[in-house]
Structures are given as structure tokens and as C-alpha cells.
């Protein structure tokens, strides 16, 4: 007559075991819409309760929720070492920008090398400086200043600019070792044979002073200056 009591105890023991299995054992597979009908063991109260706890708990629904996007204010700053800020590819910008006077050479006619290098028909080449100018490549502004001067006389200095009638434009320059090469386009308009070495010297010395070179090459419309001036 005690068998029903033992059966009840057994049922309670089995239920406890199922409950423990539901908490610590592997999770039950997620049900699908086309799953087969539940078996007899799946309809037991203990199993049903354990399954509901893992898959359908009111406090932890398994239904998919829309993705949550963090507001802009919560984004990690670019300075965070874990997320380095993107950097642009470095680019070469040429010489550093600076502000300084430009050196331009003019001719002291008949000075016979007293005031500067001896050139031409017993003349001297004399360096002059401009007001401070902002530049990155000093060669272009220096040659450009020389070619832009359309006055023969350089103030009251007694110096002469033999290029004042020429129509020349600076195209570019290149420093290769200690030699500066410049390219011009246009035409020379000179006042005589002695103006040929004067014009060449003005261009070469101005380019060398701007680039710290010790020699210079000048091309006009792709031809060496000596070839161009030999026709004058």
C-alpha cells in the first residue's frame, strides 16, 4: 500500500533531475515551425518548464530586435589608440615657404671687374637685392623679377639692365648637383654685340644666386642660350 507514495517520490525525484538538467545541461534546440509533434517525454511538466526557461523566458525574449545604432555622441574619439584616425598620404610640397629678399644681377658698364665679376666688354656684374618676398622656390621669382624689369637704368645706382627690351618668360628650373638649369621661352632684343655676354651673365648669375649653385645652363625654347645669342 506504500507503493503510491514511493511512486510520488520517484516522480518528484525525476522532476528535480529534469529541472537541474534544464539549468546546467546543454540548452535545448530552438523550436522551428516545421518541427514534429512533441513526444511523450516532451509533454512532462518538468521538461516543459525547463524548456520555457531557456527559450521563452518573459525577461529574455528570443525574438529578434531591430539593430541599435549608437548616437554620434557615443562614438569613440579618433584619438583612441585602438582605433587610429585615418591619415592622408604624405605629399611632397617642394621647398619650405620662406620670406626673404631676392638677389638680381645687373651690369656696371666699363667697371672692369671692380664692383663684381668681370664680364663682357670690360664690365662688372653687380648683385642687387629686392624687398622681402614670400616664396617656396627662389629661382622662379628671381628670374621672373629680372625679366619683368622693363627699365634700362636700375634707379640711380648706375647699373644697367640689358634685358629690358627682351620678351622672355620663365618656364621652370632644375638643380642637378651644383648646376642650375633654367628654361625660358621668347625672344632677346639686345642693343649690340656687348649686350650678348651681359644678358647671358645676368640670367646665369641670378639663377645661381637663387639656388646656391656654382654653374648654370640656360635654354630658350629648348635651345642653349649660346646658340640663340650667336644669331644676334
Secondary structure, DSSP 4 states (H G I P E B T S, - for coil): --HHHHHHHHHHHHHHHHHHHHHHSPPPPPP-TTPPPP-TGGGSHHHHHHHHHHH--TTS--S--PPPPPPGGGSPPTT-TTSPPP-PPP----SPPEEE--EEEEEETT-TTSSSEEETTTEEEEEEE-S-EEES-HHHHHHHHHHH---SB-TTS--B-TTTT-EEEEEEEEEETTEEEEEEEEE---SSTHHHHHHHHHHHHHHHHHHT-SEEEEEETTEEHHHHHTT-
